[in-house]
Amino acid sequence: MPTYENRSQIPEKYTWDLTSIYKTDEDFEQALKQAQDYPARLSAFKGKISQSADELLKFLKTDEEIGINLDKLITYSQRKGDEDTRVSKYQAYTSQVISVYTQISAAESWFNAELLTLTDDQMEAFYKAQPQLEVYRRALSLIFRQRAHTLSAPEEALLAQAGDMATQPENIFSMFNDADLTFDDAVDSQGEKHPVTHGSYIPLMMSKDRALRESAFHSIYSKYGAFRNTSAAMLASQVKQLKFFSQARKYPTSLAYCLDQNEVPTSVYDNLVKAVRANLPQFYDYIALRKRVLGLDELHYWDIYAPLVDDVEMNFTYEEACDLILKALAPMGKDYVALVRKGLSERWVDVYETPGKRSGAYSAGGYGMHPVILMNFQGKLDDVFTLIHEMGHSIHTYLSTHNQPAVYSNYVIFVAEVASTCNEALLSHYLLEHEKDPKKHAYILNHFLEQFRGTIYRQCMFAEFERAVNDMNAKGEGITADALCQKYLQLNHDYYGDGVHLDEEIGMEWARIPHFYYDYYVYQYSTGFAAAIALSQRILNEGEPAVQDYLGFLKSGSSKPPIELLRGAGVDMATPKPVNDALAYFGDLEKELEKEI
């Protein structure tokens, strides 16, 4: 893989094109200047929207226009900042946009309270008097649904002003983790040094050289361990702000508060944990297989990612990865594949890692701009899966924004992970169907099992930890580094059983997981993967009817509740069945791998 010391060295075709948002920084600055007027425009409607259907419609259209423009400001500033987190100019851009966002939130914070002064009969009269309001009926009904959690106008204004403060735990973690933290080189069995970064860590952990894996493991967690108290303070500040907002909104728990924003009942979270714990035995079987195949007396955490099939190297150039995902997505039909090809050719993707670039991968975008994908491509099979995963998000965004009015063009996270992991499942199927080399076939099978491990089992363990930390805070218990490490070690023991030696350093893993700052995000990887397995199987088995149902789901944005959207595509996430079925499939795959190796 090519390596670059700075961004200017990268050929343009491997960098994302942000010009669909703003062509230049100067255009961004001009738009930011215009945004200073937004709060006054919104405040001017106060006291009017409950008096007239026409005024309500004017407000909603104004709010929609401002929302689109603000989304562009946020997207541009954050994407430019992620190119190099050390550049203060773009840190300032993001800070300024968040400040405007906070002012806008305060300027329209009265809206829900005033709207809720209207009775159901009055609202029906409004719809009759102004038919254009009908497009906003679902959006308005969601506000009425929140009647019990909506405060007075002054209280809502106060909560809105606290919004900027609430983003700080995540911002501080990002600066610490992405900009300031560096790791010692890992050393392999031959004494060779290897740089350890967020992007290189997992590839190093997948090395056949056990000494290198162990060295990389110690490099990462010894550094996090050196900042254990700072890390605990950052996470504590996150759960404390979440508790503040959930209590202010009169929710019984922070979990109920966060899930209700997406119209997801807490029973879905409970069903997931119960189903995964009930299916831990086949995971223990997989761990036992790993220990046996690797020929180890004692399996450690630095052995978890090591491939179980020797002498198989699956490396890809970025161009080969693009070609592969196009072939794997063929069952989705020509229209879907054409959109993927469009994204790859029109520079939706920022491909390679450079110093200061944000770690990990994501897709971002919205109404009035094309989606973009951040990657740190290393040329491994995992990177191909990352590309097809993030492209799933991007196509979902593209189809939603091109088939829904702006008010419903976004989609909630609960369904977002379905679109991405369905693509991954199709890639796994394609690879298993077309690989003739027995060793590579077993390698791919192992990789598929690793997706189950990483996306259902591991993310569910994260979900349990996140809920536990929030529960600790709710009970007034101290969120100390010792308490966090103890809880995390216990969960690792529960999930991995006696098959893995409980290395004390893994107790610090919570400190490197950015998703703990995303307000109960991680459980959706598990539910999304389970739904994706069900939907991909339906697409492969039923063909065109299933594809059309699925595309209808991708085009629906947030026009219906997420559970209902998924039912329309063919899977019911209100029950534990998809999780149980997915993990039964995992058990079958584990047995198949056991036969092959």
N, C-alpha and C positions, 0 to 999 in steps of 0.2 A: 504494500500500500504506500502511496505517496505520503510524505510528511511535509508539513509546512510550518515555518517558523512564525509567519504572520499572514494575515488575511490577503494582503496585496499579492502574494505569490500564487494564489489559487486561480486557475483559469475561470473565467466568468461563468462558463456553462455549469460549473459545479457549485455556484452560489445562487441563493434564491433571488428572485426578482420582486422587489417591494414596490415597484412603480405603479401597480394597480391601486395602491393605497395613497402614496404621495410620490411624485417624481423626484423631489429633492428635499433636503432638510429645510430649505427655505419655504417650500410649500407647506410642510408640516408646521413651521413656526407661524406662518400666516393663518393657518386653520386654528392653531392654538390661540392666537390673538382674537380671532372671531368668536371663539368659544367663551370668551370672557362675558359675552352678552347673554349667554344661554340662561344663567340663573334668573336674570331679570325677566326674560321672556316667559319663563315658566311661572314665576311668582305672580305675574300679571293676571293669571287665570284664577287665583285664589278667590273663593267666594262666588265664582261664576258658574263653575261646572255643574253644580247641583241645581242651578236655576234654569238651565236651558240645554236641550239636547244638542243644539248647534254649537254652544260653547264647549260642551264636553267633547264633541267631535273635533273641534279646532285644537283643543288641548292635546288630544290623543295623537293627532297628526303632527303637531309641533314636537311633542315628546318623542314620537317615532323618528322624525327628521334629526333631532338632536342626538338621539340614541345611536343612529347610524354613524353620524359624524364623530361622536365620542368614541365609538367602537374602533373607528379608523385611527383616531389619535392614540388610543391605548395600544392597539395592535402595532402600529408603526414604532412607537417609542420603545415598547418592550422587545420587539424583534431586533431593532438596531442595538439595543442594549445587550441582547443575548449574543450578538456577534462577537463582542468583546466586553465582558462584564467589568473590565478595568477602566473603560472610557467614561470619564465623569460627565461628559456632555450628554450622553444618553441616559445616564442615571438621573441627571437633572431633568431631562425631557419627561421621563416616567414620573418623577416626583411632581412635576408641574401638572401633568395630566391627572394624576391621582388627586391633587389639590382641587382642580376644576371639577372632577367627578364628585368629590365630597361636597363642593358648593352646590352643584346641580342636585345632588341627593337631598341636601337641606332645602333647596328652593322648591322642590316638589314634594317634600315630605308630608305636606298637609293633604295631598291628593286622596290617599286611601281613606283617611278619617272623614273627609268631606263627602266622598263618594258613598261611604257607608251610612251617611245620614238619609240616603234615599231608600225607600221601601221597594220591595219586589214589584209592586204595582206601578210605582213611579218609574222604575227602570223599564218596564214593559211599555209604558206610555212614551218614554224616550225613544225606544227602538222603533215604535210605530211612527213617531213624529219625524225621526231622522233615520231612514233606512240604511244609510252608510255606516251607522253604528254597528250594524249586524256583524261586520267582519271582526269587530273587537269583542263580541259577546263572550267568547271563551276566556279571553284575557281578563275581562271585567268580572266574570263569574269566579275566577280564581281569587280575586281580591275579596269578593263577598264570602268566599269559602274561608278566608283568613280573618273573618270579623272578630273572633274571640282573641286573636293574637295581634290586633291592631290597636295602637295606643292613641291618645289625644294628639292633636296637631303639634302642640309644643313638645310633647314627649317624643314624637316621631322626629321632629327637627333635631332634638338632642341626640337621638340614636344615629341620625344621619351624619351629624358632626363627628361622631366617634368612629365613623367608618375608616378614615385615614389611619387612625391609631390602630385599628384592628388588623390592618395589612402589615404592620411592622414586624411581627414575629416571622412571617414568611420572608419578608425583605431582608431582615437581619440574617436569617439562616442562609439565604441565597448568597449574600455577600461573603459570609464566613465560609460556606461550603465551596462556592464556585470561584470566588476571586482570591481569597486569602489562604485557603488551606492547600498545602503541598505535602507530598509524601516522599519518603526515602525510596531510592531504587530497590527493586527486588533483585535477588541474586539467585542464579540457577545452579544446578549441580556441578557445572563446570567453572563456576566463579564469575560468569558473565553477568553484567548488570543490565537491568531492564527498567525503563521509566514506569512509574506507577501513577496513573491519572484516573479520574472517574471513568473515562472512556476505555482505558486499557485494562482496568482491573478484572473485569469478567473474562476477556480473552486470556489473560494470564492465569486465571483460575481454571480455565479449560485446557491448560497445557498438559502434555503427557509427563512433563518433568515435575515430580512431586515436590522436590526441593524448591523449585520456583514458585509453585502454588503456595506452599507454606510461607515462604518469604514474603510474597505479595499479601497474604492474609495478615501477617504480623505488621507489615508496613502500614496497611490501612487502619487496622484497629488499634495499634499502639498510638497512632496520631490522634484518632478520635478519643482514645482513653486519656490522652494528655489534656484534652479539653472537656472532660466528662461533666464537670460542674457547669461550665458555660453552656454545653449542649442541653443539660437538664433544665437550666434557666430559660433557654429559648423555647423548649417544648412546653414548659410550664406556662410561659406567657401565652402560648397558642391556646391551650385548653382553658386558661382563665378568661381570655377574651370571648371564647366560645360560650363559656358558662354565663358570662355577663349578658350576651345577646339572647341566649335561650331563656334565661330567667326573665329578662325584660319583656320578652315576647310571650311569657306565660306558658312555656312548654315544660313538661315534667322532667325532661332530660335534654342534653345537647344532641343526643342521637335522634330523638323525636323531632327536634327543631330542624336539624340538617336534612333528614329524610323527607320531611313534610314539604320542603321547598321543591322537591321533585315529584310530589304526589306518590311517594313510595311508603307503604306502611312499615313499621318497625318489625313486623312479623317476617318480612322478607329477609332482614338481617338475621333474625333468630333462626329462621329455617335454614339459612346458609350454614351457620355455625353448627347447628345440630346435625345437618346432613354430612358435612365434612368430617366432623368428629366420629360419626357413625361409620364413615368409610376410611378411617385411619388404618385398619388392618391391612388393606391392599397396598397402602403406602408403605407400611412397615415391610411388606413383602418386597417392594421395589428397593428399599434401602438394603435389605438383606441380600438381594441380587447384586446390587452395586458393590457391597463389601466382598462378596464371593468372587465376582468377576475381576475386581481390582486386586484380588489376592492379598488383602490386608487383614492383619490381626485386629487392627483397631481403625475404624473409619472416623476421620476428623472432618470438620466443616470445610477445610480446604480440599477435600476429596469429593465434595458434593457436585461440583460442576464438571469434573473430569469425564471425558467421553469413555464409554464402556467398551468401545471397539477400537483396538489398536491399529496403528498404521493407516488411518483414514484421515486425510486432509481434505476438507472441503472449503476451498478459498475461492473468492469471486472478486472480479473487478466490479466497479459500480455498473458498467455497461452490461456485464453478464447478469448482475442482479436484476437490472431493469428488464432484460429479455426474459428472465425466468418468471418474474411475477406476472408479466403479460400472458405467458402461456398458462400459468396456474389459474388465472382468473377467467380463462375462456368459458367455463360453465356459467359465468354470470352474463354472458351474451355480448354481442358486438358493441352495443351502445355503451355498456359499462367499461369494456376494454378500451374503447375509443377515448373515453374521458381520462382513463389512467394514462394512456399514451399522450394525451394533451398535457397533462400535468408534468410528465417526465420531460417532454420536449420544450415546454414553456417555462422552465426554471422555477417550478414550485418548490424544489428541494435544495436545501443548503447542506452539502454532503460531508465535508471533511472537518476533523477536529483541528483547532489551532489554540495556542495559549490564550486563556481568558474566555474562550467560548463557553457558553453554558453547557453543562454536561447533559447526558441523556438524549431524549428525542421527544418530539411532540408535533402535532399539527395545530395550526391556528388559522383563523380567517373569519369571515362574516359577510354580511350583506354589502354588496357594492364593491367587493374585492375578491380576487381569487385566493384560495387557500395556499398556505405555505407550510413546509415541513422542515424542522430542524433535525439533523442527524449528526452523529460522529462516527462515520462509516469506517470500519476496520477491516472489512473484507471477509468476515466470518459468516457462517450460515446464519447466526443470530442476527447479523446486520441485514440479511435478505428478509428475514422475518420482520425486523423492525421497519424496513421500507414498506413492505406490503401492509403491515399493521397501520402505520401512519397514513398511508395512502387510503386505507379504508375510512379513516376519519375525514380525510380531505374530500373524498368523493361524497361522503355523507353530507358534509358542509355544502359542497357545490350543488348537489341535488336539492337539498332543503332550501337554500337561498334562491334557487332558480324556479322553485315550484310552490313556494309559500309566500304570502305577504310578509313584509319585514317583521311584523309583530309575532309571527310564528316561525320565523326562519331559523332561529336557534333551536337546539335540542338539548335535553337534559343529559347529564353525564351517565345516568343509568342505562340509557340506550346507546350512548356513544361508544362504549366499549364492545358492544355487540357488533357494530359495523366493522371495527378494526380486527377483532379476533375471528370473525367469520372468514375474513380474508386469510388469516393465518391458517385456519383449519383447511381451507382449500389448497393452500400451498403444501401443507403436510400431505394431503391426499395425493396431489400431483406427484410429489417426490416419491412417495411410496409406490405409486402405480408405475412410474417410469424408470426407476432405478433398478438395473439388472445385476449390478455387482452385489453379491451377498453381504460383504462387509459394509458397503455403503448403505445398503438397505437397512441393515441392523443399526447403523449409525443414525440414520434418519428416524427410525422407529424410536431409538433412545431419545432423540431430540424432541420428538412429539411427546413422549412421556415427560420430558423435562418441562415442556410447556404446561402440562397439567400440574406438575409439581410447583412450578414457579407462579402460575396464574390462579389456580384454584387453592391448592394447599397453602402455599406460602402467603398469598395475599389474604387468605382467610385468617391465617395466624396474625398477620399485620392488623387485620380488622379487629380481632380479639384484643390485641394489645392496645389499639387506639381507644376502644371502648373502655378497657380497664383503666387507662390513664385518666380518661375523662371521669370515670366513676370515682377514682381516687380523689380527684379534685372536688367532685360534688360532695364527697364525705368529709372534706376538710383535711385529708391526709397530705402530708408533705410530698411534693413531687421532686424527690432528690435523685441524684445519680444512682445511689445505692438501691433505692426502691425501684427505679426503672429497670436497672440491670437485673435485679432479682426476679421481677415479673417477666422480663424478656427471656431469661434463662429457663424459667419454669415452662413457658409456652414452647420453647424449643424442645424441651424434654418431652412434653405432651405430644408434640407433632412428629418428632423424629424417633421417639421411643428410645430403647436401649441400644439401638443399632448404630447410633452416632455418639462418639465420645463428646461429652459436654464441655467444650473448650470455654473457659471463662471469658475470653476476649469476645466471643460472639454475643455476650451480654451487652456489648456496646453497639450492636448493629443498628438499633433504633436511631442512633445519632446521625446516621448517614441517609435516612429515608426521607426525601423531600415531601412525599405524599402525606406524611403526618401533619403537614401544614395546610392541607387542602380540605379540611372539614368533612371527615367521613367519606373519603373518596375511594379508598382501596377495596372495600367490599365489592364495588361494582366491577372490578376486574374479574373477580370470581364468578359473580352472577352473569356477567357479560360473556365470559368464556363458556359457561354451561349453556347459555342460550345460543351462542355461536355454533357450538358442536351440533345442537339440535337443528339449527337452520341450515348449516352447511350440508348435513346429511340429507335434509329434505331437498335442497337444491340439486345435489348429486343424484338422488334417487328419483325425483319427480320431474326434474327439468323445468320447462318453460312456465308452467303454472306457479311453481314455487319461486322461480326467479321474479315473476311479475309481482307476486305478493311481497317479496323481499324488497324490490325496487320501490313499491308503493310505500313500504315502511320507511325507506331512506328519504323519500320525497316528502314525508309528512311532517318533518320538523317537530314542533311541539303542539301540533293542532289537536292532539288527543293526549290523555294521560299515558305515561310510558308503558304501564302494564297492558293497557288496551292496545297500544300500537304493536307491541310484541305479539299479543294474541292474534292480531290481524296477519302477522307474518307467519304464525304457526307455532308459537311456543308460549306457555303460560307460566310466567315467573312468580305468580302468586302462590304457587305450590312448590314443594321441595323436589318434585319429579325431575325437572331438568338437571339439577345438581346430582341427584342420585343416579340418573341415567348416564351422565357424563363420567362419573367416577366408576360406574360399572364398566363403561367402555375403557377407562383407564386400566381397570383390572384385567380386561381381555388383552389389551395391548401389552401389558406387563408379562402376561403368560406367553404371548407370541414372541416377545423379545427373549424370554428365557429359553425358548426352544431354539432360537436362531443363534444364540451365543452360548 
